[in-house]
Amino acid sequence: MRVRPGKNDHKHWVRIRGAELWELKLIDLPESFGLDRRVERYEGKRPMGLYRWDLDGLLAALSLVLEDRYQPTSAKGRLALKALYDRLRTEYDSAYGKTGREPPDPD
């Protein structure tokens, strides 16, 4: 079954280059509607079109890597992935608002 975007699904154009792209390609992304294959083929010359579910998948994978729960990275790689995570999170939050993914207050 192939998932297709609906008429209200918005595509976000994001360019990923340099160390961010290099480190992203080193991550073993889970299968997510072909996102893993698109990242493998992506060269960074043009912006990549990402739907909401693509951003969700990338943010989830990057957060696991940054929390050292998924795949070890170097210190430089961690900085590049953190910068990419912050850019994607900003894009996501500006389009869809805060999602409540931050941990709740301990009060």
N, CA, C and O atoms as a GROMACS GRO file, in nm:
protein
  428
    1MET      N    1   0.084  -0.118   0.000
    1MET     CA    2   0.000   0.000   0.000
    1MET      C    3   0.089   0.124   0.000
    1MET      O    4   0.183   0.133   0.079
    2ARG      N    5   0.060   0.217  -0.084
    2ARG     CA    6   0.137   0.339  -0.094
    2ARG      C    7   0.057   0.454  -0.033
    2ARG      O    8  -0.060   0.474  -0.065
    3VAL      N    9   0.123   0.528   0.054
    3VAL     CA   10   0.058   0.642   0.118
    3VAL      C   11   0.083   0.765   0.031
    3VAL      O   12   0.196   0.793  -0.009
    4ARG      N   13  -0.023   0.835   0.003
    4ARG     CA   14  -0.011   0.956  -0.077
    4ARG      C   15  -0.059   1.075   0.006
    4ARG      O   16  -0.150   1.063   0.088
    5PRO      N   17   0.003   1.190  -0.018
    5PRO     CA   18  -0.041   1.309   0.054
    5PRO      C   19  -0.182   1.352   0.013
    5PRO      O   20  -0.222   1.336  -0.102
    6GLY      N   21  -0.253   1.405   0.108
    6GLY     CA   22  -0.387   1.458   0.081
    6GLY      C   23  -0.379   1.603   0.034
    6GLY      O   24  -0.271   1.661   0.030
    7LYS      N   25  -0.492   1.659   0.001
    7LYS     CA   26  -0.493   1.795  -0.052
    7LYS      C   27  -0.453   1.899   0.053
    7LYS      O   28  -0.411   2.009   0.017
    8ASN      N   29  -0.465   1.867   0.182
    8ASN     CA   30  -0.429   1.961   0.288
    8ASN      C   31  -0.290   1.937   0.346
    8ASN      O   32  -0.247   2.009   0.436
    9ASP      N   33  -0.218   1.836   0.294
    9ASP     CA   34  -0.082   1.808   0.343
    9ASP      C   35   0.015   1.908   0.282
    9ASP      O   36   0.017   1.929   0.160
   10HIS      N   37   0.096   1.968   0.367
   10HIS     CA   38   0.188   2.073   0.327
   10HIS      C   39   0.330   2.016   0.318
   10HIS      O   40   0.374   1.944   0.408
   11LYS      N   41   0.400   2.049   0.210
   11LYS     CA   42   0.538   2.004   0.194
   11LYS      C   43   0.632   2.115   0.243
   11LYS      O   44   0.617   2.231   0.206
   12HIS      N   45   0.727   2.077   0.325
   12HIS     CA   46   0.827   2.170   0.378
   12HIS      C   47   0.957   2.148   0.300
   12HIS      O   48   1.002   2.034   0.286
   13TRP      N   49   1.015   2.255   0.252
   13TRP     CA   50   1.138   2.245   0.173
   13TRP      C   51   1.256   2.278   0.263
   13TRP      O   52   1.268   2.390   0.313
   14VAL      N   53   1.344   2.179   0.281
   14VAL     CA   54   1.458   2.191   0.371
   14VAL      C   55   1.583   2.148   0.297
   14VAL      O   56   1.586   2.042   0.235
   15ARG      N   57   1.687   2.231   0.303
   15ARG     CA   58   1.815   2.192   0.245
   15ARG      C   59   1.907   2.147   0.357
   15ARG      O   60   1.927   2.216   0.456
   16ILE      N   61   1.962   2.028   0.338
   16ILE     CA   62   2.055   1.970   0.435
   16ILE      C   63   2.187   1.950   0.362
   16ILE      O   64   2.193   1.879   0.262
   17ARG      N   65   2.292   2.012   0.414
   17ARG     CA   66   2.422   2.003   0.346
   17ARG      C   67   2.534   1.984   0.447
   17ARG      O   68   2.514   1.993   0.568
   18GLY      N   69   2.652   1.957   0.394
   18GLY     CA   70   2.773   1.951   0.474
   18GLY      C   71   2.771   1.842   0.578
   18GLY      O   72   2.727   1.730   0.554
   19ALA      N   73   2.819   1.879   0.697
   19ALA     CA   74   2.830   1.782   0.807
   19ALA      C   75   2.694   1.728   0.849
   19ALA      O   76   2.684   1.612   0.888
   20GLU      N   77   2.590   1.810   0.842
   20GLU     CA   78   2.456   1.764   0.879
   20GLU      C   79   2.414   1.648   0.788
   20GLU      O   80   2.363   1.547   0.836
   21LEU      N   81   2.433   1.664   0.658
   21LEU     CA   82   2.396   1.559   0.563
   21LEU      C   83   2.482   1.436   0.582
   21LEU      O   84   2.432   1.323   0.580
   22TRP      N   85   2.611   1.456   0.600
   22TRP     CA   86   2.703   1.344   0.618
   22TRP      C   87   2.662   1.260   0.739
   22TRP      O   88   2.653   1.137   0.730
   23GLU      N   89   2.638   1.326   0.851
   23GLU     CA   90   2.601   1.254   0.973
   23GLU      C   91   2.462   1.192   0.963
   23GLU      O   92   2.439   1.083   1.017
   24LEU      N   93   2.370   1.259   0.894
   24LEU     CA   94   2.236   1.204   0.876
   24LEU      C   95   2.242   1.074   0.796
   24LEU      O   96   2.169   0.979   0.824
   25LYS      N   97   2.328   1.071   0.696
   25LYS     CA   98   2.342   0.950   0.615
   25LYS      C   99   2.406   0.836   0.692
   25LYS      O  100   2.386   0.720   0.657
   26LEU      N  101   2.482   0.866   0.796
   26LEU     CA  102   2.543   0.761   0.878
   26LEU      C  103   2.444   0.694   0.972
   26LEU      O  104   2.467   0.582   1.016
   27ILE      N  105   2.334   0.762   1.002
   27ILE     CA  106   2.233   0.707   1.091
   27ILE      C  107   2.155   0.600   1.016
   27ILE      O  108   2.120   0.616   0.899
   28ASP      N  109   2.128   0.492   1.083
   28ASP     CA  110   2.045   0.385   1.028
   28ASP      C  111   1.900   0.421   1.054
   28ASP      O  112   1.843   0.381   1.156
   29LEU      N  113   1.840   0.496   0.961
   29LEU     CA  114   1.701   0.541   0.978
   29LEU      C  115   1.605   0.424   0.962
   29LEU      O  116   1.626   0.338   0.876
   30PRO      N  117   1.501   0.418   1.044
   30PRO     CA  118   1.400   0.314   1.025
   30PRO      C  119   1.321   0.341   0.897
   30PRO      O  120   1.312   0.455   0.852
   31GLU      N  121   1.265   0.237   0.840
   31GLU     CA  122   1.182   0.250   0.720
   31GLU      C  123   1.062   0.338   0.753
   31GLU      O  124   0.987   0.310   0.846
   32SER      N  125   1.047   0.443   0.676
   32SER     CA  126   0.940   0.537   0.701
   32SER      C  127   0.888   0.592   0.569
   32SER      O  128   0.927   0.702   0.528
   33PHE      N  129   0.802   0.518   0.502
   33PHE     CA  130   0.742   0.560   0.375
   33PHE      C  131   0.848   0.605   0.274
   33PHE      O  132   0.825   0.699   0.199
   34GLY      N  133   0.963   0.538   0.272
   34GLY     CA  134   1.067   0.568   0.174
   34GLY      C  135   1.161   0.680   0.214
   34GLY      O  136   1.249   0.716   0.136
   35LEU      N  137   1.144   0.736   0.332
   35LEU     CA  138   1.230   0.846   0.374
   35LEU      C  139   1.376   0.802   0.383
   35LEU      O  140   1.465   0.877   0.344
   36ASP      N  141   1.400   0.683   0.432
   36ASP     CA  142   1.538   0.634   0.443
   36ASP      C  143   1.606   0.627   0.307
   36ASP      O  144   1.723   0.662   0.295
   37ARG      N  145   1.534   0.582   0.204
   37ARG     CA  146   1.592   0.575   0.070
   37ARG      C  147   1.611   0.714   0.011
   37ARG      O  148   1.709   0.738  -0.060
   38ARG      N  149   1.518   0.805   0.039
   38ARG     CA  150   1.533   0.942  -0.013
   38ARG      C  151   1.654   1.010   0.049
   38ARG      O  152   1.726   1.082  -0.020
   39VAL      N  153   1.678   0.988   0.178
   39VAL     CA  154   1.795   1.047   0.244
   39VAL      C  155   1.923   0.988   0.186
   39VAL      O  156   2.021   1.060   0.165
   40GLU      N  157   1.924   0.858   0.159
   40GLU     CA  158   2.042   0.795   0.099
   40GLU      C  159   2.076   0.857  -0.036
   40GLU      O  160   2.193   0.880  -0.066
   41ARG      N  161   1.974   0.885  -0.117
   41ARG     CA  162   1.997   0.940  -0.251
   41ARG      C  163   2.019   1.091  -0.252
   41ARG      O  164   2.071   1.146  -0.349
   42TYR      N  165   1.980   1.157  -0.147
   42TYR     CA  166   1.986   1.303  -0.141
   42TYR      C  167   2.130   1.353  -0.142
   42TYR      O  168   2.215   1.300  -0.070
   43GLU      N  169   2.157   1.454  -0.224
   43GLU     CA  170   2.292   1.508  -0.237
   43GLU      C  171   2.308   1.648  -0.180
   43GLU      O  172   2.420   1.697  -0.171
   44GLY      N  173   2.200   1.712  -0.141
   44GLY     CA  174   2.208   1.844  -0.081
   44GLY      C  175   2.214   1.959  -0.180
   44GLY      O  176   2.234   2.073  -0.139
   45LYS      N  177   2.196   1.931  -0.307
   45LYS     CA  178   2.203   2.038  -0.407
   45LYS      C  179   2.076   2.122  -0.411
   45LYS      O  180   2.081   2.243  -0.435
   46ARG      N  181   1.964   2.059  -0.387
   46ARG     CA  182   1.836   2.128  -0.386
   46ARG      C  183   1.765   2.097  -0.254
   46ARG      O  184   1.798   1.999  -0.187
   47PRO      N  185   1.669   2.180  -0.217
   47PRO     CA  186   1.594   2.150  -0.095
   47PRO      C  187   1.516   2.018  -0.109
   47PRO      O  188   1.468   1.984  -0.217
   48MET      N  189   1.506   1.948   0.001
   48MET     CA  190   1.432   1.822   0.006
   48MET      C  191   1.291   1.851   0.055
   48MET      O  192   1.273   1.921   0.155
   49GLY      N  193   1.191   1.797  -0.013
   49GLY     CA  194   1.052   1.814   0.028
   49GLY      C  195   1.015   1.714   0.135
   49GLY      O  196   1.024   1.593   0.114
   50LEU      N  197   0.974   1.763   0.250
   50LEU     CA  198   0.938   1.678   0.363
   50LEU      C  199   0.796   1.709   0.408
   50LEU      O  200   0.760   1.824   0.431
   51TYR      N  201   0.716   1.604   0.420
   51TYR     CA  202   0.582   1.620   0.475
   51TYR      C  203   0.589   1.609   0.627
   51TYR      O  204   0.695   1.583   0.684
   52ARG      N  205   0.475   1.630   0.691
   52ARG     CA  206   0.471   1.627   0.837
   52ARG      C  207   0.521   1.494   0.892
   52ARG      O  208   0.596   1.492   0.990
   53TRP      N  209   0.480   1.384   0.831
   53TRP     CA  210   0.522   1.252   0.880
   53TRP      C  211   0.671   1.230   0.859
   53TRP      O  212   0.734   1.157   0.936
   54ASP      N  213   0.729   1.291   0.755
   54ASP     CA  214   0.874   1.283   0.736
   54ASP      C  215   0.948   1.357   0.847
   54ASP      O  216   1.046   1.308   0.902
   55LEU      N  217   0.898   1.477   0.879
   55LEU     CA  218   0.958   1.554   0.988
   55LEU      C  219   0.945   1.479   1.120
   55LEU      O  220   1.039   1.477   1.200
   56ASP      N  221   0.829   1.418   1.143
   56ASP     CA  222   0.810   1.338   1.265
   56ASP      C  223   0.914   1.227   1.275
   56ASP      O  224   0.975   1.208   1.380
   57GLY      N  225   0.932   1.155   1.166
   57GLY     CA  226   1.028   1.045   1.166
   57GLY      C  227   1.170   1.090   1.188
   57GLY      O  228   1.244   1.029   1.265
   58LEU      N  229   1.210   1.198   1.118
   58LEU     CA  230   1.346   1.249   1.136
   58LEU      C  231   1.368   1.301   1.277
   58LEU      O  232   1.472   1.274   1.337
   59LEU      N  233   1.273   1.375   1.330
   59LEU     CA  234   1.287   1.428   1.465
   59LEU      C  235   1.296   1.316   1.568
   59LEU      O  236   1.373   1.324   1.663
   60ALA      N  237   1.216   1.211   1.550
   60ALA     CA  238   1.220   1.099   1.644
   60ALA      C  239   1.355   1.028   1.637
   60ALA      O  240   1.414   0.997   1.741
   61ALA      N  241   1.404   1.001   1.517
   61ALA     CA  242   1.532   0.932   1.502
   61ALA      C  243   1.646   1.017   1.557
   61ALA      O  244   1.734   0.966   1.626
   62LEU      N  245   1.645   1.147   1.526
   62LEU     CA  246   1.751   1.235   1.574
   62LEU      C  247   1.748   1.248   1.726
   62LEU      O  248   1.853   1.253   1.789
   63SER      N  249   1.629   1.254   1.784
   63SER     CA  250   1.622   1.266   1.930
   63SER      C  251   1.678   1.141   1.997
   63SER      O  252   1.744   1.152   2.101
   64LEU      N  253   1.653   1.024   1.941
   64LEU     CA  254   1.709   0.901   1.998
   64LEU      C  255   1.861   0.899   1.988
   64LEU      O  256   1.929   0.856   2.081
   65VAL      N  257   1.913   0.945   1.876
   65VAL     CA  258   2.059   0.949   1.859
   65VAL      C  259   2.120   1.050   1.956
   65VAL      O  260   2.223   1.021   2.018
   66LEU      N  261   2.058   1.166   1.969
   66LEU     CA  262   2.112   1.270   2.058
   66LEU      C  263   2.103   1.230   2.205
   66LEU      O  264   2.181   1.279   2.287
   67GLU      N  265   2.009   1.144   2.240
   67GLU     CA  266   1.997   1.096   2.378
   67GLU      C  267   2.083   0.973   2.404
   67GLU      O  268   2.077   0.915   2.513
   68ASP      N  269   2.163   0.933   2.306
   68ASP     CA  270   2.249   0.814   2.316
   68ASP      C  271   2.170   0.686   2.341
   68ASP      O  272   2.220   0.594   2.405
   69ARG      N  273   2.049   0.680   2.291
   69ARG     CA  274   1.967   0.561   2.309
   69ARG      C  275   1.961   0.477   2.183
   69ARG      O  276   1.904   0.368   2.185
   70TYR      N  277   2.019   0.525   2.073
   70TYR     CA  278   2.002   0.452   1.947
   70TYR      C  279   2.134   0.416   1.881
   70TYR      O  280   2.160   0.298   1.857
   71GLN      N  281   2.215   0.512   1.851
   71GLN     CA  282   2.336   0.487   1.774
   71GLN      C  283   2.444   0.585   1.818
   71GLN      O  284   2.418   0.706   1.821
   72PRO      N  285   2.562   0.537   1.851
   72PRO     CA  286   2.668   0.629   1.897
   72PRO      C  287   2.719   0.716   1.782
   72PRO      O  288   2.726   0.673   1.667
   73THR      N  289   2.755   0.840   1.816
   73THR     CA  290   2.812   0.933   1.718
   73THR      C  291   2.931   1.003   1.782
   73THR      O  292   2.949   1.002   1.904
   74SER      N  293   3.012   1.064   1.698
   74SER     CA  294   3.127   1.140   1.747
   74SER      C  295   3.079   1.273   1.803
   74SER      O  296   2.962   1.310   1.787
   75ALA      N  297   3.169   1.345   1.869
   75ALA     CA  298   3.133   1.476   1.925
   75ALA      C  299   3.096   1.575   1.813
   75ALA      O  300   3.000   1.650   1.826
   76LYS      N  301   3.173   1.574   1.705
   76LYS     CA  302   3.141   1.662   1.591
   76LYS      C  303   3.010   1.622   1.527
   76LYS      O  304   2.929   1.708   1.489
   77GLY      N  305   2.989   1.493   1.515
   77GLY     CA  306   2.864   1.444   1.457
   77GLY      C  307   2.745   1.482   1.541
   77GLY      O  308   2.639   1.516   1.489
   78ARG      N  309   2.762   1.476   1.673
   78ARG     CA  310   2.656   1.514   1.765
   78ARG      C  311   2.619   1.661   1.747
   78ARG      O  312   2.501   1.696   1.749
   79LEU      N  313   2.719   1.747   1.731
   79LEU     CA  314   2.692   1.890   1.710
   79LEU      C  315   2.616   1.914   1.580
   79LEU      O  316   2.522   1.993   1.576
   80ALA      N  317   2.658   1.846   1.474
   80ALA     CA  318   2.591   1.862   1.344
   80ALA      C  319   2.447   1.812   1.352
   80ALA      O  320   2.357   1.878   1.301
   81LEU      N  321   2.426   1.698   1.416
   81LEU     CA  322   2.291   1.645   1.427
   81LEU      C  323   2.204   1.730   1.518
   81LEU      O  324   2.084   1.741   1.495
   82LYS      N  325   2.262   1.788   1.621
   82LYS     CA  326   2.188   1.878   1.709
   82LYS      C  327   2.142   2.003   1.633
   82LYS      O  328   2.030   2.050   1.650
   83ALA      N  329   2.232   2.056   1.549
   83ALA     CA  330   2.196   2.173   1.468
   83ALA      C  331   2.083   2.138   1.370
   83ALA      O  332   1.990   2.216   1.352
   84LEU      N  333   2.092   2.020   1.308
   84LEU     CA  334   1.986   1.976   1.217
   84LEU      C  335   1.856   1.956   1.293
   84LEU      O  336   1.750   1.998   1.246
   85TYR      N  337   1.862   1.892   1.409
   85TYR     CA  338   1.743   1.870   1.490
   85TYR      C  339   1.677   2.004   1.525
   85TYR      O  340   1.555   2.018   1.515
   86ASP      N  341   1.757   2.101   1.564
   86ASP     CA  342   1.702   2.232   1.602
   86ASP      C  343   1.635   2.300   1.483
   86ASP      O  344   1.528   2.360   1.498
   87ARG      N  345   1.695   2.290   1.365
   87ARG     CA  346   1.635   2.351   1.245
   87ARG      C  347   1.503   2.282   1.210
   87ARG      O  348   1.404   2.348   1.180
   88LEU      N  349   1.502   2.148   1.213
   88LEU     CA  350   1.380   2.076   1.181
   88LEU      C  351   1.272   2.099   1.286
   88LEU      O  352   1.154   2.110   1.251
   89ARG      N  353   1.310   2.107   1.413
   89ARG     CA  354   1.214   2.133   1.520
   89ARG      C  355   1.152   2.271   1.504
   89ARG      O  356   1.032   2.288   1.524
   90THR      N  357   1.233   2.370   1.467
   90THR     CA  358   1.183   2.506   1.445
   90THR      C  359   1.083   2.507   1.330
   90THR      O  360   0.978   2.569   1.339
   91GLU      N  361   1.116   2.438   1.221
   91GLU     CA  362   1.026   2.429   1.106
   91GLU      C  363   0.895   2.362   1.146
   91GLU      O  364   0.787   2.409   1.111
   92TYR      N  365   0.906   2.253   1.219
   92TYR     CA  366   0.787   2.178   1.262
   92TYR      C  367   0.700   2.264   1.355
   92TYR      O  368   0.579   2.273   1.336
   93ASP      N  369   0.762   2.326   1.454
   93ASP     CA  370   0.686   2.407   1.550
   93ASP      C  371   0.623   2.529   1.485
   93ASP      O  372   0.512   2.568   1.523
   94SER      N  373   0.690   2.590   1.388
   94SER     CA  374   0.632   2.706   1.322
   94SER      C  375   0.510   2.667   1.237
   94SER      O  376   0.418   2.747   1.222
   95ALA      N  377   0.510   2.546   1.184
   95ALA     CA  378   0.398   2.503   1.101
   95ALA      C  379   0.285   2.441   1.181
   95ALA      O  380   0.168   2.462   1.151
   96TYR      N  381   0.320   2.364   1.285
   96TYR     CA  382   0.219   2.286   1.356
   96TYR      C  383   0.205   2.321   1.503
   96TYR      O  384   0.123   2.261   1.573
   97GLY      N  385   0.283   2.416   1.552
   97GLY     CA  386   0.278   2.453   1.693
   97GLY      C  387   0.353   2.353   1.779
   97GLY      O  388   0.401   2.251   1.730
   98LYS      N  389   0.362   2.384   1.905
   98LYS     CA  390   0.428   2.293   1.999
   98LYS      C  391   0.348   2.164   2.007
   98LYS      O  392   0.225   2.166   2.012
   99THR      N  393   0.420   2.052   2.008
   99THR     CA  394   0.352   1.923   2.006
   99THR      C  395   0.342   1.858   2.142
   99THR      O  396   0.280   1.752   2.156
  100GLY      N  397   0.400   1.919   2.244
  100GLY     CA  398   0.395   1.858   2.375
  100GLY      C  399   0.496   1.747   2.392
  100GLY      O  400   0.482   1.666   2.484
  101ARG      N  401   0.596   1.739   2.307
  101ARG     CA  402   0.696   1.633   2.317
  101ARG      C  403   0.796   1.660   2.428
  101ARG      O  404   0.872   1.570   2.466
  102GLU      N  405   0.799   1.781   2.480
  102GLU     CA  406   0.889   1.808   2.590
  102GLU      C  407   0.835   1.736   2.713
  102GLU      O  408   0.714   1.721   2.729
  103PRO      N  409   0.925   1.693   2.800
  103PRO     CA  410   0.878   1.622   2.920
  103PRO      C  411   0.793   1.714   3.007
  103PRO      O  412   0.819   1.834   3.014
  104PRO      N  413   0.692   1.660   3.074
  104PRO     CA  414   0.607   1.743   3.160
  104PRO      C  415   0.683   1.792   3.282
  104PRO      O  416   0.782   1.731   3.324
  105ASP      N  417   0.636   1.903   3.340
  105ASP     CA  418   0.697   1.956   3.461
  105ASP      C  419   0.676   1.856   3.576
  105ASP      O  420   0.571   1.794   3.584
  106PRO      N  421   0.776   1.841   3.664
  106PRO     CA  422   0.764   1.746   3.773
  106PRO      C  423   0.672   1.790   3.886
  106PRO      O  424   0.659   1.717   3.984
  107ASP      N  425   0.608   1.906   3.875
  107ASP     CA  426   0.521   1.957   3.983
  107ASP      C  427   0.411   1.862   4.014
  107ASP      O  428   0.329   1.889   4.101
   0.00000   0.00000   0.00000
